[in-house]
Amino acid sequence: MRTNRRRTARRTHHPAVTCDVLGRWHWECGCGAGARGGSGATDWHWMVTAALVHQSACPGE
């Protein structure tokens, strides 16, 4: 007997943290999630933390 398995489309969650031309930090994910912050060093830290939390909280990763 042969079993056929369907491939399910996995949505990857690899957010990218970037800085815009005004110096504000933000992160965006391929699934459409994201957030914007300010221009300070602590804002960069919060954006990286938020992106990592999003990545680890998403199922299938």
Secondary structure, DSSP 8 states (H G I E B T S, - for coil): ---------------EEEE-TTS-EEEE-TTS-EEE--SSHHHHHHHHHHHHHHHHHSTT-
